[in-house]
Amino acid sequence: LDSWSAKGVSAVILDLPADWVTALAGHGASDGAPVLFNATATDDALRGQQCHARVFHVVPNERMFADAAAQLLAARRWSRVLLLQGPEPADQAMGKAYADALRKFGLKTQATRPFKLSNDPRERDLGNIALLTSNIDYDAVIVADADGEFARGVPFHTILPRPVLGGDGIVAQAWQPRFERFGAPQLSRRFTKANGRPMSGWDWSTWMAMKSVTQALVDGKDPSPKGIRSALRAPTMILDGFKGTRLSYRAWDQQLRQPIFLSYGSGIAGLAPFDGFQHQRDVLDTLGFDQPESACKALAG
């Protein structure tokens, strides 16, 4: 990063874990330091207590994904939810995002039951899906499992025949390569032709980061890091992400506001925000941390 900064590089796209993003954000920070685009780290803290003025977040955060899932449940009237909670720190963060999202949209968490994959016979019941989903009524199951190893075995193994969110069930994604509106098929085909595989959410976020830089240069006409940042934060900045609506960066945490896909296998269950959800400024701000609840202080005011 120091080498690129010395050569006059204005922007850097990051495919790094959250702690690396935080470390780089605080390293050599100045008006002349490159603008950083977080393309893959979904951690909520990067948009909250650990936010930084030089970092723009293209990939959605966990709370945006959770809010999209909760909107789907509310839209389908699946209001009673069983939450299966994993033991790892990433699972706990995901579970908290889901619990907050369910509360935000007026859904009821019927129970939160811990699961654990273990070879210890004494912990066998914690990995038994039938036991974890029995003796309770619910409309849907959410699995807070960051690596997905447990979650992929949950669909079609619950005691009640209910939809499952997480793992191989319905998942929230930044991009779905089978989306067939708003020019999306052309984008997906171009990517597949160039790379020999479908476009993932991380691919889309990285592409959008590059598009953000080029749009900032077109709008602001100032190639310096300060000029790029000013252009991206301008109220007139509009980005086309092939999702059918105008995208822009939130001033309070520099998160890209955007629709979220709810997918299952090769199909699409919906695109959040769903009809009926309203916001006083931008309906996309129903997904994720709105300004009044933002914990980001570095960008306050």
C-alpha beads as a LAMMPS data file, in Angstrom:
LAMMPS data file: protein, C-alpha beads

301 atoms
300 bonds

1 atom types
1 bond types

-500.0 500.0 xlo xhi
-500.0 500.0 ylo yhi
-500.0 500.0 zlo zhi

Masses

1 110.0

Atoms # bond

1 1 1 0.000 0.000 0.000
2 1 1 2.881 2.367 0.789
3 1 1 4.478 1.576 -2.569
4 1 1 1.260 2.211 -4.486
5 1 1 0.647 5.420 -2.552
6 1 1 4.158 6.640 -3.409
7 1 1 3.439 5.965 -7.095
8 1 1 0.271 8.059 -6.997
9 1 1 -2.301 5.249 -6.978
10 1 1 -5.646 6.821 -6.072
11 1 1 -7.764 3.775 -5.242
12 1 1 -7.237 0.202 -4.046
13 1 1 -9.839 -2.606 -4.036
14 1 1 -9.539 -4.913 -1.030
15 1 1 -10.347 -8.635 -0.965
16 1 1 -9.281 -9.072 2.663
17 1 1 -10.614 -10.096 6.080
18 1 1 -12.097 -7.403 8.310
19 1 1 -9.066 -7.018 10.597
20 1 1 -6.817 -6.407 7.581
21 1 1 -9.243 -3.797 6.256
22 1 1 -9.153 -2.041 9.628
23 1 1 -5.354 -2.150 9.773
24 1 1 -4.926 -0.751 6.273
25 1 1 -7.539 1.958 6.823
26 1 1 -5.566 3.370 9.715
27 1 1 -2.166 3.068 8.026
28 1 1 -0.787 6.220 6.452
29 1 1 -4.193 7.871 6.398
30 1 1 -4.090 11.333 4.818
31 1 1 -5.788 13.267 2.034
32 1 1 -3.259 11.794 -0.398
33 1 1 -3.634 8.169 0.725
34 1 1 -5.503 5.873 -1.694
35 1 1 -9.247 5.441 -1.254
36 1 1 -9.972 1.860 -0.139
37 1 1 -12.893 -0.200 -1.458
38 1 1 -13.970 -3.137 0.681
39 1 1 -15.234 -5.743 -1.781
40 1 1 -15.627 -8.863 0.373
41 1 1 -15.659 -8.244 4.170
42 1 1 -19.276 -8.277 5.385
43 1 1 -18.585 -7.558 9.080
44 1 1 -21.000 -5.036 10.586
45 1 1 -18.271 -3.479 12.760
46 1 1 -16.479 -2.142 9.678
47 1 1 -19.533 0.048 9.070
48 1 1 -19.938 0.840 12.770
49 1 1 -17.386 1.278 15.535
50 1 1 -14.477 0.473 13.175
51 1 1 -15.599 2.670 10.268
52 1 1 -13.048 4.874 8.534
53 1 1 -13.435 7.866 6.238
54 1 1 -11.181 6.420 3.529
55 1 1 -13.059 3.085 3.216
56 1 1 -16.091 2.586 0.973
57 1 1 -18.004 -0.679 1.383
58 1 1 -19.310 -2.223 -1.822
59 1 1 -20.251 -5.676 -0.540
60 1 1 -23.378 -5.678 1.669
61 1 1 -22.862 -6.168 5.394
62 1 1 -24.381 -8.917 7.530
63 1 1 -27.199 -6.677 8.753
64 1 1 -28.218 -5.876 5.162
65 1 1 -28.346 -9.588 4.354
66 1 1 -30.336 -10.271 7.541
67 1 1 -32.783 -7.432 6.850
68 1 1 -33.355 -8.785 3.332
69 1 1 -34.129 -12.229 4.775
70 1 1 -36.470 -10.721 7.365
71 1 1 -38.295 -8.724 4.667
72 1 1 -38.830 -11.929 2.696
73 1 1 -40.317 -13.593 5.772
74 1 1 -42.563 -10.603 6.457
75 1 1 -43.675 -10.395 2.819
76 1 1 -44.604 -14.114 2.847
77 1 1 -46.236 -13.779 6.297
78 1 1 -43.858 -16.335 7.801
79 1 1 -43.842 -14.432 11.069
80 1 1 -42.749 -17.098 13.591
81 1 1 -39.107 -18.045 13.255
82 1 1 -36.895 -20.726 14.802
83 1 1 -33.279 -19.522 14.928
84 1 1 -30.533 -22.159 15.017
85 1 1 -27.378 -20.558 16.400
86 1 1 -23.800 -21.728 15.757
87 1 1 -20.992 -21.493 18.349
88 1 1 -18.258 -19.610 16.433
89 1 1 -17.769 -15.820 16.732
90 1 1 -18.826 -15.342 13.102
91 1 1 -21.952 -17.428 13.803
92 1 1 -22.732 -15.295 16.853
93 1 1 -22.405 -12.092 14.834
94 1 1 -24.655 -13.524 12.137
95 1 1 -27.199 -14.650 14.721
96 1 1 -27.287 -11.190 16.281
97 1 1 -27.859 -9.615 12.867
98 1 1 -30.760 -11.999 12.244
99 1 1 -32.284 -11.416 15.691
100 1 1 -32.077 -7.635 15.273
101 1 1 -33.581 -7.852 11.773
102 1 1 -36.487 -10.031 12.934
103 1 1 -37.240 -7.555 15.713
104 1 1 -36.953 -4.591 13.312
105 1 1 -39.630 -5.993 10.991
106 1 1 -41.985 -7.189 13.714
107 1 1 -41.309 -10.918 13.410
108 1 1 -41.237 -13.263 16.380
109 1 1 -38.295 -15.460 17.310
110 1 1 -40.038 -18.548 18.678
111 1 1 -36.751 -19.880 20.091
112 1 1 -32.997 -19.646 19.628
113 1 1 -31.428 -23.096 19.805
114 1 1 -27.651 -23.666 19.758
115 1 1 -26.140 -26.253 17.430
116 1 1 -22.653 -27.725 17.302
117 1 1 -20.921 -30.180 15.011
118 1 1 -18.845 -32.419 17.229
119 1 1 -17.439 -35.940 17.438
120 1 1 -18.005 -35.925 21.192
121 1 1 -20.862 -38.374 22.002
122 1 1 -21.914 -36.090 24.855
123 1 1 -22.652 -33.316 22.347
124 1 1 -24.393 -35.468 19.753
125 1 1 -27.801 -33.928 20.434
126 1 1 -26.482 -30.473 19.504
127 1 1 -26.012 -31.684 15.937
128 1 1 -29.316 -33.547 15.659
129 1 1 -31.547 -31.505 13.350
130 1 1 -34.657 -33.478 14.253
131 1 1 -34.197 -32.701 17.952
132 1 1 -33.300 -29.069 17.318
133 1 1 -36.485 -28.487 15.313
134 1 1 -38.929 -30.484 17.440
135 1 1 -41.450 -29.598 20.174
136 1 1 -42.120 -26.103 18.834
137 1 1 -44.233 -24.500 16.125
138 1 1 -42.701 -22.119 13.564
139 1 1 -43.209 -20.803 10.051
140 1 1 -39.556 -20.805 8.986
141 1 1 -36.081 -21.767 10.176
142 1 1 -33.008 -19.520 10.034
143 1 1 -29.555 -21.061 10.442
144 1 1 -26.764 -18.773 11.687
145 1 1 -23.820 -20.760 10.352
146 1 1 -21.035 -18.689 8.770
147 1 1 -19.165 -21.548 7.083
148 1 1 -22.354 -23.390 6.109
149 1 1 -21.192 -26.873 7.049
150 1 1 -24.096 -27.541 9.422
151 1 1 -26.618 -25.390 7.560
152 1 1 -26.470 -27.317 4.304
153 1 1 -27.945 -30.362 6.030
154 1 1 -30.963 -28.560 7.490
155 1 1 -33.366 -28.240 4.505
156 1 1 -35.802 -31.174 4.277
157 1 1 -34.616 -32.537 7.634
158 1 1 -36.684 -30.318 9.944
159 1 1 -39.500 -31.937 11.902
160 1 1 -42.052 -29.550 10.400
161 1 1 -42.122 -29.008 6.596
162 1 1 -40.945 -25.404 6.672
163 1 1 -38.704 -23.143 4.532
164 1 1 -35.086 -22.826 5.665
165 1 1 -32.940 -19.711 5.318
166 1 1 -29.168 -20.166 5.308
167 1 1 -26.773 -22.779 3.946
168 1 1 -28.403 -24.623 1.056
169 1 1 -31.769 -23.037 1.824
170 1 1 -32.727 -19.484 0.892
171 1 1 -29.690 -17.190 1.122
172 1 1 -29.190 -13.450 0.728
173 1 1 -26.675 -12.512 -1.991
174 1 1 -25.236 -9.400 -3.583
175 1 1 -25.612 -10.973 -7.030
176 1 1 -27.497 -13.832 -8.651
177 1 1 -26.188 -14.851 -12.104
178 1 1 -29.636 -16.078 -13.211
179 1 1 -31.292 -12.698 -12.678
180 1 1 -32.993 -11.866 -15.976
181 1 1 -33.948 -8.183 -15.795
182 1 1 -32.390 -4.716 -16.122
183 1 1 -29.527 -5.833 -18.364
184 1 1 -28.281 -8.373 -15.815
185 1 1 -28.107 -11.290 -18.312
186 1 1 -25.664 -9.367 -20.482
187 1 1 -23.419 -8.604 -17.506
188 1 1 -23.491 -12.224 -16.320
189 1 1 -22.771 -13.576 -19.798
190 1 1 -19.821 -11.236 -20.304
191 1 1 -18.352 -12.297 -16.977
192 1 1 -18.852 -16.006 -17.663
193 1 1 -17.265 -15.670 -21.108
194 1 1 -14.226 -13.902 -19.649
195 1 1 -13.756 -16.110 -16.589
196 1 1 -15.319 -19.478 -17.369
197 1 1 -17.620 -19.452 -14.340
198 1 1 -20.782 -17.685 -13.118
199 1 1 -20.535 -14.264 -11.503
200 1 1 -20.678 -14.400 -7.697
201 1 1 -21.621 -11.704 -5.209
202 1 1 -17.939 -11.035 -4.503
203 1 1 -17.284 -10.723 -8.240
204 1 1 -20.120 -8.229 -8.571
205 1 1 -18.853 -6.199 -5.599
206 1 1 -15.331 -6.038 -7.045
207 1 1 -16.724 -4.981 -10.426
208 1 1 -18.858 -2.321 -8.732
209 1 1 -15.810 -1.007 -6.871
210 1 1 -14.042 -0.473 -10.190
211 1 1 -17.175 1.100 -11.624
212 1 1 -17.353 3.423 -8.612
213 1 1 -13.847 4.695 -9.355
214 1 1 -14.553 5.316 -13.032
215 1 1 -17.864 7.039 -12.266
216 1 1 -16.144 9.243 -9.682
217 1 1 -13.585 10.272 -12.313
218 1 1 -16.324 11.060 -14.812
219 1 1 -18.424 13.043 -12.327
220 1 1 -15.712 14.745 -10.307
221 1 1 -12.950 15.008 -12.920
222 1 1 -10.418 14.963 -10.079
223 1 1 -8.246 11.807 -10.059
224 1 1 -6.797 12.435 -6.592
225 1 1 -7.968 10.321 -3.631
226 1 1 -9.602 13.405 -2.121
227 1 1 -11.395 14.091 -5.414
228 1 1 -12.630 10.485 -5.733
229 1 1 -13.930 10.465 -2.179
230 1 1 -15.718 13.796 -2.642
231 1 1 -17.347 12.586 -5.847
232 1 1 -18.536 9.338 -4.265
233 1 1 -20.057 11.192 -1.310
234 1 1 -21.803 13.791 -3.457
235 1 1 -25.645 13.650 -3.335
236 1 1 -25.655 13.555 -7.136
237 1 1 -23.531 10.383 -7.374
238 1 1 -25.589 7.641 -9.038
239 1 1 -24.331 4.154 -9.946
240 1 1 -25.947 1.514 -12.167
241 1 1 -25.431 -1.974 -10.778
242 1 1 -27.838 -3.787 -13.147
243 1 1 -30.257 -4.295 -10.249
244 1 1 -33.039 -2.077 -11.534
245 1 1 -32.552 0.958 -9.297
246 1 1 -30.066 3.747 -8.677
247 1 1 -27.272 2.896 -6.268
248 1 1 -25.300 5.314 -4.109
249 1 1 -23.100 5.407 -1.018
250 1 1 -24.571 6.255 2.371
251 1 1 -23.028 9.378 3.846
252 1 1 -23.041 8.052 7.417
253 1 1 -21.023 4.839 6.890
254 1 1 -20.035 4.838 3.176
255 1 1 -21.882 1.586 2.550
256 1 1 -23.251 1.100 -0.970
257 1 1 -27.047 1.000 -0.728
258 1 1 -28.390 -1.692 -3.050
259 1 1 -31.077 -4.361 -3.519
260 1 1 -30.338 -7.858 -2.155
261 1 1 -31.219 -11.146 -3.867
262 1 1 -32.862 -13.993 -1.959
263 1 1 -31.799 -17.158 -3.770
264 1 1 -32.199 -20.914 -3.512
265 1 1 -30.108 -23.216 -5.670
266 1 1 -30.363 -21.754 -9.152
267 1 1 -33.619 -19.894 -8.456
268 1 1 -34.555 -16.495 -7.023
269 1 1 -37.143 -16.211 -4.250
270 1 1 -37.235 -12.422 -4.409
271 1 1 -35.356 -9.148 -4.487
272 1 1 -35.341 -6.940 -1.390
273 1 1 -36.556 -4.354 -0.607
274 1 1 -39.953 -5.949 -1.146
275 1 1 -43.146 -4.090 -2.018
276 1 1 -44.775 -2.449 0.977
277 1 1 -41.616 -1.454 2.827
278 1 1 -41.231 2.316 2.974
279 1 1 -38.574 4.813 4.005
280 1 1 -38.657 8.600 4.324
281 1 1 -35.614 9.098 2.077
282 1 1 -34.677 5.967 0.128
283 1 1 -36.381 2.560 0.291
284 1 1 -32.932 0.932 -0.010
285 1 1 -32.209 2.294 3.469
286 1 1 -34.664 -0.245 4.875
287 1 1 -31.762 -2.686 4.411
288 1 1 -28.911 -2.337 6.885
289 1 1 -28.057 0.358 9.409
290 1 1 -30.046 3.532 8.886
291 1 1 -28.519 6.855 9.918
292 1 1 -30.164 7.097 13.381
293 1 1 -28.889 3.640 14.399
294 1 1 -25.405 3.913 12.867
295 1 1 -22.497 3.441 15.289
296 1 1 -20.031 5.076 12.880
297 1 1 -18.512 8.158 14.519
298 1 1 -15.689 8.844 12.058
299 1 1 -18.183 10.166 9.497
300 1 1 -20.637 11.850 11.870
301 1 1 -21.672 15.283 10.674

Bonds

1 1 1 2
2 1 2 3
3 1 3 4
4 1 4 5
5 1 5 6
6 1 6 7
7 1 7 8
8 1 8 9
9 1 9 10
10 1 10 11
11 1 11 12
12 1 12 13
13 1 13 14
14 1 14 15
15 1 15 16
16 1 16 17
17 1 17 18
18 1 18 19
19 1 19 20
20 1 20 21
21 1 21 22
22 1 22 23
23 1 23 24
24 1 24 25
25 1 25 26
26 1 26 27
27 1 27 28
28 1 28 29
29 1 29 30
30 1 30 31
31 1 31 32
32 1 32 33
33 1 33 34
34 1 34 35
35 1 35 36
36 1 36 37
37 1 37 38
38 1 38 39
39 1 39 40
40 1 40 41
41 1 41 42
42 1 42 43
43 1 43 44
44 1 44 45
45 1 45 46
46 1 46 47
47 1 47 48
48 1 48 49
49 1 49 50
50 1 50 51
51 1 51 52
52 1 52 53
53 1 53 54
54 1 54 55
55 1 55 56
56 1 56 57
57 1 57 58
58 1 58 59
59 1 59 60
60 1 60 61
61 1 61 62
62 1 62 63
63 1 63 64
64 1 64 65
65 1 65 66
66 1 66 67
67 1 67 68
68 1 68 69
69 1 69 70
70 1 70 71
71 1 71 72
72 1 72 73
73 1 73 74
74 1 74 75
75 1 75 76
76 1 76 77
77 1 77 78
78 1 78 79
79 1 79 80
80 1 80 81
81 1 81 82
82 1 82 83
83 1 83 84
84 1 84 85
85 1 85 86
86 1 86 87
87 1 87 88
88 1 88 89
89 1 89 90
90 1 90 91
91 1 91 92
92 1 92 93
93 1 93 94
94 1 94 95
95 1 95 96
96 1 96 97
97 1 97 98
98 1 98 99
99 1 99 100
100 1 100 101
101 1 101 102
102 1 102 103
103 1 103 104
104 1 104 105
105 1 105 106
106 1 106 107
107 1 107 108
108 1 108 109
109 1 109 110
110 1 110 111
111 1 111 112
112 1 112 113
113 1 113 114
114 1 114 115
115 1 115 116
116 1 116 117
117 1 117 118
118 1 118 119
119 1 119 120
120 1 120 121
121 1 121 122
122 1 122 123
123 1 123 124
124 1 124 125
125 1 125 126
126 1 126 127
127 1 127 128
128 1 128 129
129 1 129 130
130 1 130 131
131 1 131 132
132 1 132 133
133 1 133 134
134 1 134 135
135 1 135 136
136 1 136 137
137 1 137 138
138 1 138 139
139 1 139 140
140 1 140 141
141 1 141 142
142 1 142 143
143 1 143 144
144 1 144 145
145 1 145 146
146 1 146 147
147 1 147 148
148 1 148 149
149 1 149 150
150 1 150 151
151 1 151 152
152 1 152 153
153 1 153 154
154 1 154 155
155 1 155 156
156 1 156 157
157 1 157 158
158 1 158 159
159 1 159 160
160 1 160 161
161 1 161 162
162 1 162 163
163 1 163 164
164 1 164 165
165 1 165 166
166 1 166 167
167 1 167 168
168 1 168 169
169 1 169 170
170 1 170 171
171 1 171 172
172 1 172 173
173 1 173 174
174 1 174 175
175 1 175 176
176 1 176 177
177 1 177 178
178 1 178 179
179 1 179 180
180 1 180 181
181 1 181 182
182 1 182 183
183 1 183 184
184 1 184 185
185 1 185 186
186 1 186 187
187 1 187 188
188 1 188 189
189 1 189 190
190 1 190 191
191 1 191 192
192 1 192 193
193 1 193 194
194 1 194 195
195 1 195 196
196 1 196 197
197 1 197 198
198 1 198 199
199 1 199 200
200 1 200 201
201 1 201 202
202 1 202 203
203 1 203 204
204 1 204 205
205 1 205 206
206 1 206 207
207 1 207 208
208 1 208 209
209 1 209 210
210 1 210 211
211 1 211 212
212 1 212 213
213 1 213 214
214 1 214 215
215 1 215 216
216 1 216 217
217 1 217 218
218 1 218 219
219 1 219 220
220 1 220 221
221 1 221 222
222 1 222 223
223 1 223 224
224 1 224 225
225 1 225 226
226 1 226 227
227 1 227 228
228 1 228 229
229 1 229 230
230 1 230 231
231 1 231 232
232 1 232 233
233 1 233 234
234 1 234 235
235 1 235 236
236 1 236 237
237 1 237 238
238 1 238 239
239 1 239 240
240 1 240 241
241 1 241 242
242 1 242 243
243 1 243 244
244 1 244 245
245 1 245 246
246 1 246 247
247 1 247 248
248 1 248 249
249 1 249 250
250 1 250 251
251 1 251 252
252 1 252 253
253 1 253 254
254 1 254 255
255 1 255 256
256 1 256 257
257 1 257 258
258 1 258 259
259 1 259 260
260 1 260 261
261 1 261 262
262 1 262 263
263 1 263 264
264 1 264 265
265 1 265 266
266 1 266 267
267 1 267 268
268 1 268 269
269 1 269 270
270 1 270 271
271 1 271 272
272 1 272 273
273 1 273 274
274 1 274 275
275 1 275 276
276 1 276 277
277 1 277 278
278 1 278 279
279 1 279 280
280 1 280 281
281 1 281 282
282 1 282 283
283 1 283 284
284 1 284 285
285 1 285 286
286 1 286 287
287 1 287 288
288 1 288 289
289 1 289 290
290 1 290 291
291 1 291 292
292 1 292 293
293 1 293 294
294 1 294 295
295 1 295 296
296 1 296 297
297 1 297 298
298 1 298 299
299 1 299 300
300 1 300 301
